Amino acid sequence: MIGIKNMLVKQTSLRFSIYVQCVLDGIAAAVFLFSWLASIKPYIVILGLMLLSLANTFLCGHYLLRDFKQYLPNEEYQRLAARYFPYGSHWLWVLLQYRQLRGMTGETGRSILRIWLGTIGLIAGSMLGIYLLFLLLFFLL
């Protein structure tokens, strides 16, 4: 949650990406357990889960722009959008410009950016975990 001068603002829309990633992790755990018990190698299913996680990462960029538009004052949002979001909701561009973007926003914008960076880190860590578990499963079976 983002606190603004003794006022509590609703959670950001980035929480949906966290929920989606938790569901994908649950599906991956079930696939790993099933494949271990049945002694099969689920290449296509794991590849699909990795691609869904990557799509979830791109969706985070869209959610970041939505949160900026919702929580920042209009003048600040227009200034940031004109300078830092010329290519739409590409998360990689925002990640590369993170330090400059953090310096140009106020307290609310920095809070949203911290939440966004944590969400991206969670998704990347989850994707790495799925990949490493798949490699472990591949070499054990």
Residue frames as a rotation matrix with the C-alpha (Angstrom) as fourth column:
MET 1
0.578 0.816 0.000 0.00
0.816 -0.578 0.000 0.00
0.000 0.000 -1.000 0.00
ILE 2
-0.393 -0.669 0.631 1.10
0.658 -0.684 -0.316 3.51
0.643 0.291 0.708 -0.67
GLY 3
0.190 0.428 -0.883 0.83
0.925 -0.380 0.015 6.03
-0.329 -0.820 -0.468 2.13
ILE 4
-0.355 -0.239 0.904 0.30
0.592 -0.806 0.019 9.68
0.723 0.542 0.428 1.23
LYS 5
-0.773 -0.049 0.633 0.28
-0.286 -0.863 -0.416 12.24
0.566 -0.503 0.653 4.06
ASN 6
-0.814 0.397 0.425 -1.71
-0.353 0.243 -0.903 10.22
-0.462 -0.885 -0.058 6.62
MET 7
0.297 0.913 -0.281 -4.03
-0.848 0.117 -0.517 9.00
-0.440 0.392 0.808 3.89
LEU 8
-0.433 -0.414 0.801 -4.02
-0.096 0.904 0.416 5.39
-0.896 0.103 -0.431 2.75
VAL 9
-0.097 0.332 -0.938 -4.37
-0.983 -0.180 0.038 4.80
-0.156 0.926 0.344 -0.97
LYS 10
0.828 0.469 0.309 -5.68
-0.410 0.881 -0.237 1.51
-0.383 0.070 0.921 -2.32
GLN 11
0.075 -0.806 0.587 -3.23
0.187 0.590 0.786 -1.15
-0.980 0.050 0.195 -3.39
THR 12
-0.329 -0.281 -0.901 -1.69
-0.785 -0.449 0.427 -0.74
-0.524 0.848 -0.073 -6.79
SER 13
0.722 0.624 -0.299 -2.80
-0.675 0.540 -0.503 -2.83
-0.153 0.565 0.811 -9.73
LEU 14
-0.162 -0.869 -0.467 0.60
-0.831 0.376 -0.411 -4.55
0.533 0.322 -0.783 -9.64
ARG 15
-0.365 0.063 0.929 -0.84
-0.739 0.588 -0.330 -6.95
-0.567 -0.807 -0.168 -7.06
PHE 16
0.741 0.671 -0.028 -2.59
-0.530 0.559 -0.637 -8.80
-0.412 0.487 0.770 -9.91
SER 17
0.371 -0.694 -0.617 0.80
-0.635 0.295 -0.714 -9.69
0.677 0.657 -0.331 -11.40
ILE 18
-0.615 -0.572 0.543 1.84
-0.784 0.365 -0.502 -11.15
0.089 -0.734 -0.673 -8.06
TYR 19
0.099 0.745 0.660 -1.37
-0.627 0.562 -0.539 -13.20
-0.773 -0.360 0.523 -7.88
VAL 20
0.829 0.186 -0.527 -0.89
-0.553 0.407 -0.727 -14.45
0.079 0.894 0.440 -11.44
GLN 21
-0.079 -0.947 -0.312 2.70
-0.720 0.271 -0.639 -15.43
0.690 0.174 -0.703 -10.70
CYS 22
-0.506 -0.033 0.862 1.63
-0.771 0.465 -0.435 -17.33
-0.387 -0.885 -0.261 -7.57
VAL 23
0.601 0.766 0.228 -0.88
-0.511 0.588 -0.627 -19.28
-0.614 0.260 0.745 -9.67
LEU 24
0.650 -0.430 -0.626 1.81
-0.564 0.279 -0.777 -20.02
0.509 0.859 -0.061 -12.28
ASP 25
-0.457 -0.842 0.287 4.17
-0.817 0.270 -0.510 -21.20
0.352 -0.467 -0.811 -9.53
GLY 26
-0.112 0.514 0.850 1.46
-0.682 0.583 -0.442 -23.48
-0.723 -0.629 0.285 -8.16
ILE 27
0.878 0.413 -0.243 0.86
-0.442 0.501 -0.744 -24.95
-0.186 0.761 0.622 -11.60
ALA 28
0.216 -0.885 -0.413 4.61
-0.689 0.162 -0.706 -25.43
0.692 0.437 -0.575 -12.06
ALA 29
-0.527 -0.385 0.757 4.87
-0.834 0.406 -0.374 -27.22
-0.164 -0.829 -0.535 -8.70
ALA 30
0.366 0.744 0.559 1.99
-0.510 0.663 -0.548 -29.52
-0.778 -0.085 0.622 -9.67
VAL 31
0.838 -0.110 -0.535 3.60
-0.484 0.304 -0.821 -30.24
0.252 0.946 0.201 -13.05
PHE 32
-0.206 -0.979 0.004 6.94
-0.822 0.170 -0.543 -31.01
0.530 -0.115 -0.840 -11.40
LEU 33
-0.374 0.122 0.919 5.31
-0.734 0.568 -0.374 -33.32
-0.567 -0.814 -0.123 -8.87
PHE 34
0.690 0.705 0.165 3.24
-0.421 0.576 -0.700 -35.09
-0.589 0.414 0.695 -11.52
SER 35
0.658 -0.484 -0.578 6.19
-0.566 0.189 -0.802 -35.49
0.497 0.855 -0.149 -13.88
TRP 36
-0.423 -0.822 0.382 8.38
-0.878 0.266 -0.399 -36.82
0.226 -0.504 -0.834 -11.08
LEU 37
-0.143 0.457 0.878 5.74
-0.580 0.681 -0.448 -39.36
-0.802 -0.573 0.168 -10.06
ALA 38
0.815 0.554 0.171 4.98
-0.160 0.499 -0.851 -40.40
-0.557 0.666 0.496 -13.64
SER 39
-0.069 -0.960 0.270 8.63
0.298 0.239 0.924 -40.26
-0.952 0.145 0.270 -14.83
ILE 40
0.448 0.193 0.873 7.87
0.893 -0.132 -0.429 -38.05
0.033 0.972 -0.231 -17.82
LYS 41
-0.620 -0.684 -0.384 9.54
0.642 -0.724 0.254 -34.87
-0.451 -0.089 0.888 -19.03
PRO 42
0.405 0.913 0.045 7.03
0.812 -0.337 -0.476 -32.02
-0.420 0.230 -0.878 -19.52
TYR 43
-0.628 -0.769 0.119 9.06
0.731 -0.530 0.430 -29.83
-0.268 0.357 0.895 -21.90
ILE 44
-0.477 0.489 0.730 6.14
0.490 -0.542 0.683 -28.07
0.730 0.684 0.019 -23.55
VAL 45
0.589 0.751 -0.300 4.27
0.655 -0.225 0.721 -27.38
0.474 -0.621 -0.625 -20.30
ILE 46
0.225 -0.591 -0.775 7.32
0.782 -0.365 0.506 -25.85
-0.582 -0.719 0.379 -18.61
LEU 47
-0.782 -0.472 0.407 8.12
0.623 -0.575 0.530 -23.79
-0.016 0.668 0.744 -21.70
GLY 48
-0.064 0.860 0.506 4.53
0.539 -0.396 0.743 -22.55
0.840 0.320 -0.438 -21.69
LEU 49
0.685 0.280 -0.672 4.76
0.728 -0.256 0.636 -21.60
0.006 -0.925 -0.379 -18.01
MET 50
-0.302 -0.868 -0.393 7.99
0.754 -0.470 0.458 -19.71
-0.583 -0.158 0.797 -18.67
LEU 51
-0.735 0.082 0.673 6.36
0.524 -0.563 0.640 -17.82
0.431 0.822 0.371 -21.55
LEU 52
0.392 0.919 0.040 3.35
0.604 -0.290 0.742 -16.98
0.694 -0.266 -0.669 -19.38
SER 53
0.403 -0.345 -0.848 5.71
0.795 -0.326 0.511 -15.62
-0.453 -0.880 0.143 -16.72
LEU 54
-0.724 -0.677 0.130 7.42
0.633 -0.578 0.514 -13.50
-0.273 0.455 0.848 -19.36
ALA 55
-0.306 0.714 0.629 4.03
0.505 -0.438 0.743 -12.19
0.807 0.546 -0.227 -20.52
ASN 56
0.624 0.496 -0.604 3.27
0.759 -0.201 0.619 -11.38
0.185 -0.845 -0.502 -16.88
THR 57
-0.236 -0.800 -0.552 6.45
0.779 -0.495 0.385 -9.30
-0.581 -0.339 0.740 -16.79
PHE 58
-0.832 -0.013 0.554 5.29
0.439 -0.627 0.644 -7.29
0.339 0.779 0.527 -19.80
LEU 59
0.197 0.979 0.059 1.92
0.618 -0.171 0.767 -6.84
0.761 -0.115 -0.639 -18.13
CYS 60
0.192 -0.216 -0.957 3.71
0.922 -0.295 0.252 -5.25
-0.337 -0.931 0.142 -15.15
GLY 61
-0.856 -0.516 0.038 4.83
0.487 -0.777 0.399 -2.42
-0.176 0.360 0.916 -17.43
HIS 62
-0.397 0.812 0.427 1.23
0.298 -0.325 0.897 -1.80
0.868 0.484 -0.113 -18.40
TYR 63
0.479 0.590 -0.650 0.19
0.781 0.051 0.622 -1.82
0.400 -0.806 -0.436 -14.73
LEU 64
-0.356 -0.681 -0.640 2.98
0.853 -0.517 0.076 0.62
-0.382 -0.518 0.765 -13.85
LEU 65
-0.916 0.034 0.400 1.67
0.211 -0.807 0.551 3.16
0.342 0.589 0.732 -16.36
ARG 66
0.038 0.999 -0.006 -1.87
0.385 -0.009 0.923 2.66
0.922 -0.037 -0.385 -15.10
ASP 67
0.342 0.040 -0.939 -0.77
0.940 -0.003 0.342 3.26
0.011 -0.999 -0.039 -11.50
PHE 68
-0.745 -0.632 -0.214 1.18
0.619 -0.774 0.133 6.36
-0.249 -0.034 0.968 -12.45
LYS 69
-0.679 0.545 0.493 -1.84
0.120 -0.580 0.806 7.74
0.725 0.606 0.328 -14.25
GLN 70
0.297 0.880 -0.371 -4.11
0.523 0.174 0.834 6.95
0.798 -0.442 -0.409 -11.31
TYR 71
0.518 -0.080 -0.852 -1.98
0.854 -0.019 0.520 8.14
-0.058 -0.997 0.059 -8.38
LEU 72
-0.568 -0.797 -0.205 0.22
0.768 -0.603 0.215 10.94
-0.294 -0.035 0.955 -9.71
PRO 73
0.099 0.552 -0.828 -0.98
0.035 -0.834 -0.551 14.50
-0.994 0.025 -0.102 -10.30
ASN 74
0.808 0.360 0.467 -1.85
0.427 0.188 -0.885 15.08
-0.406 0.914 -0.001 -13.95
GLU 75
0.819 -0.534 -0.209 1.01
-0.570 -0.720 -0.396 17.54
0.062 0.443 -0.894 -14.58
GLU 76
-0.049 -0.870 0.490 3.61
-0.794 0.332 0.509 15.16
-0.605 -0.364 -0.708 -13.15
TYR 77
0.186 0.181 0.966 2.20
0.247 0.943 -0.224 12.21
-0.951 0.280 0.130 -15.07
GLN 78
0.970 0.212 0.116 2.18
0.167 -0.242 -0.956 14.15
-0.175 0.947 -0.270 -18.36
ARG 79
0.511 -0.853 -0.108 5.78
-0.858 -0.514 0.006 15.26
-0.061 0.090 -0.994 -17.82
LEU 80
-0.222 -0.593 0.774 6.92
-0.520 0.743 0.420 11.70
-0.824 -0.309 -0.474 -17.06
ALA 81
0.440 0.474 0.763 4.91
0.350 0.692 -0.632 10.17
-0.827 0.545 0.139 -19.89
ALA 82
0.975 -0.069 -0.209 6.32
-0.215 -0.509 -0.833 12.59
-0.049 0.858 -0.512 -22.44
ARG 83
0.268 -0.963 -0.009 9.90
-0.962 -0.267 -0.053 11.98
0.048 0.023 -0.999 -21.37
TYR 84
-0.553 -0.618 0.559 10.08
-0.736 0.676 0.019 8.36
-0.390 -0.402 -0.829 -20.19
PHE 85
-0.214 0.538 0.815 7.21
0.149 0.843 -0.517 6.46
-0.966 0.011 -0.260 -21.81
PRO 86
-0.245 0.139 -0.959 7.56
-0.832 -0.538 0.134 7.25
-0.497 0.831 0.248 -25.51
TYR 87
-0.742 -0.133 -0.657 7.32
-0.532 0.714 0.455 3.58
0.409 0.687 -0.601 -26.43
GLY 88
0.289 0.927 -0.240 4.28
-0.460 0.354 0.814 2.64
0.839 -0.125 0.529 -24.37
SER 89
0.737 0.159 0.657 4.39
-0.675 0.228 0.702 0.06
-0.039 -0.961 0.275 -21.62
HIS 90
0.507 -0.636 -0.581 7.72
0.018 0.682 -0.731 -1.56
0.862 0.360 0.358 -22.40
TRP 91
0.997 -0.039 -0.068 9.04
0.071 0.066 0.995 -2.67
-0.034 -0.997 0.069 -19.03
LEU 92
0.312 -0.949 0.051 12.63
0.947 0.315 0.059 -2.99
-0.072 0.030 0.997 -20.22
TRP 93
-0.074 -0.280 0.957 12.73
0.457 -0.863 -0.217 0.69
0.886 0.422 0.192 -21.22
VAL 94
0.722 0.392 0.570 11.38
-0.312 -0.551 0.774 1.69
0.617 -0.737 -0.275 -17.80
LEU 95
0.877 -0.438 -0.198 13.91
0.440 0.566 0.697 -0.58
-0.193 -0.698 0.689 -16.10
LEU 96
0.006 -0.915 0.404 16.78
0.954 -0.115 -0.276 1.02
0.299 0.387 0.872 -18.03
GLN 97
-0.269 -0.028 0.963 15.52
0.103 -0.995 -0.001 4.51
0.958 0.099 0.271 -17.13
TYR 98
0.388 0.552 -0.738 14.70
0.726 0.311 0.614 3.61
0.568 -0.774 -0.280 -13.51
ARG 99
-0.292 -0.583 -0.758 17.23
0.928 -0.366 -0.076 5.89
-0.233 -0.725 0.648 -11.81
GLN 100
-0.964 -0.041 0.262 16.27
0.137 -0.922 0.361 8.93
0.227 0.384 0.895 -13.85
LEU 101
-0.158 0.987 0.035 12.58
0.126 -0.015 0.992 8.20
0.979 0.162 -0.122 -13.42
ARG 102
0.234 0.185 -0.954 12.98
0.927 0.254 0.276 7.83
0.294 -0.949 -0.112 -9.67
GLY 103
-0.664 -0.589 -0.460 14.71
0.695 -0.713 -0.091 11.19
-0.275 -0.380 0.883 -9.50
MET 104
-0.896 0.321 0.307 11.95
-0.044 -0.752 0.658 12.95
0.442 0.576 0.688 -11.45
THR 105
0.010 0.974 -0.227 8.98
0.300 0.214 0.930 11.69
0.954 -0.077 -0.290 -9.42
GLY 106
-0.014 0.103 0.995 7.67
-0.824 -0.565 0.047 12.67
0.566 -0.819 0.093 -6.04
GLU 107
-0.603 -0.227 0.764 7.18
-0.739 0.521 -0.428 10.48
-0.301 -0.823 -0.482 -3.00
THR 108
0.381 0.837 0.393 4.16
-0.513 0.545 -0.663 8.69
-0.769 0.051 0.637 -4.46
GLY 109
0.740 -0.144 -0.657 5.96
-0.618 0.241 -0.748 7.93
0.266 0.960 0.089 -7.72
ARG 110
-0.366 -0.930 -0.011 8.97
-0.813 0.326 -0.483 6.54
0.453 -0.168 -0.875 -5.88
SER 111
-0.337 0.328 0.883 6.69
-0.647 0.600 -0.470 4.30
-0.684 -0.729 0.010 -3.81
ILE 112
0.763 0.643 -0.066 5.03
-0.456 0.463 -0.760 2.96
-0.458 0.610 0.646 -6.96
LEU 113
0.410 -0.692 -0.595 8.45
-0.713 0.163 -0.681 2.37
0.568 0.704 -0.427 -8.55
ARG 114
-0.571 -0.607 0.552 9.66
-0.820 0.449 -0.355 0.44
-0.032 -0.656 -0.754 -5.47
ILE 115
0.119 0.701 0.703 6.57
-0.464 0.665 -0.585 -1.77
-0.878 -0.257 0.404 -5.59
TRP 116
0.855 0.206 -0.476 7.03
-0.514 0.221 -0.829 -2.28
-0.066 0.953 0.295 -9.34
LEU 117
-0.014 -0.949 -0.316 10.71
-0.840 0.183 -0.510 -3.19
0.542 0.258 -0.800 -8.99
GLY 118
-0.531 -0.104 0.841 9.87
-0.699 0.614 -0.366 -5.66
-0.478 -0.782 -0.399 -6.22
THR 119
0.525 0.801 0.289 7.19
-0.405 0.533 -0.743 -7.24
-0.749 0.273 0.604 -8.41
ILE 120
0.672 -0.368 -0.643 9.59
-0.643 0.143 -0.753 -7.55
0.369 0.919 -0.140 -11.35
GLY 121
-0.418 -0.879 0.230 12.17
-0.869 0.313 -0.383 -9.12
0.264 -0.360 -0.895 -8.99
LEU 122
-0.173 0.453 0.875 9.61
-0.579 0.672 -0.462 -11.60
-0.797 -0.586 0.146 -7.69
ILE 123
0.840 0.530 -0.115 8.60
-0.378 0.422 -0.824 -12.65
-0.388 0.736 0.555 -11.20
ALA 124
0.357 -0.790 -0.499 12.23
-0.742 0.085 -0.665 -12.94
0.568 0.607 -0.556 -12.36
GLY 125
-0.547 -0.546 0.635 13.13
-0.829 0.457 -0.322 -15.01
-0.114 -0.702 -0.703 -9.30
SER 126
0.219 0.730 0.647 10.14
-0.465 0.661 -0.589 -17.23
-0.858 -0.172 0.484 -9.89
MET 127
0.865 0.052 -0.498 11.10
-0.494 0.250 -0.833 -17.75
0.081 0.967 0.242 -13.53
LEU 128
-0.135 -0.984 -0.119 14.64
-0.848 0.177 -0.500 -18.63
0.512 0.033 -0.858 -12.46
GLY 129
-0.410 0.052 0.911 13.26
-0.720 0.595 -0.358 -21.09
-0.561 -0.802 -0.206 -9.90
ILE 130
0.690 0.701 0.178 11.06
-0.395 0.572 -0.719 -22.79
-0.606 0.426 0.672 -12.49
TYR 131
0.640 -0.508 -0.577 14.02
-0.617 0.110 -0.780 -23.04
0.459 0.854 -0.243 -14.88
LEU 132
-0.415 -0.867 0.276 16.40
-0.862 0.277 -0.424 -24.45
0.291 -0.414 -0.863 -12.26
LEU 133
-0.110 0.459 0.882 13.83
-0.591 0.683 -0.429 -26.97
-0.799 -0.568 0.196 -11.04
PHE 134
0.869 0.426 -0.251 13.27
-0.434 0.414 -0.800 -28.04
-0.237 0.804 0.545 -14.63
LEU 135
0.200 -0.876 -0.438 17.00
-0.748 0.152 -0.646 -28.55
0.633 0.457 -0.625 -15.15
LEU 136
-0.550 -0.363 0.753 17.20
-0.807 0.463 -0.367 -30.53
-0.215 -0.809 -0.547 -11.93
LEU 137
0.311 0.768 0.560 14.22
-0.455 0.638 -0.621 -32.65
-0.834 -0.062 0.548 -12.95
PHE 138
0.778 -0.044 -0.626 15.66
-0.612 0.169 -0.773 -33.12
0.140 0.985 0.105 -16.45
PHE 139
-0.156 -0.953 -0.258 18.95
-0.770 0.281 -0.573 -34.48
0.619 0.110 -0.778 -15.15
LEU 140
-0.530 0.000 0.848 17.39
-0.724 0.521 -0.453 -36.69
-0.441 -0.854 -0.276 -12.48
LEU 141
0.439 0.792 0.425 14.94
-0.380 0.592 -0.711 -38.46
-0.815 0.151 0.560 -14.79
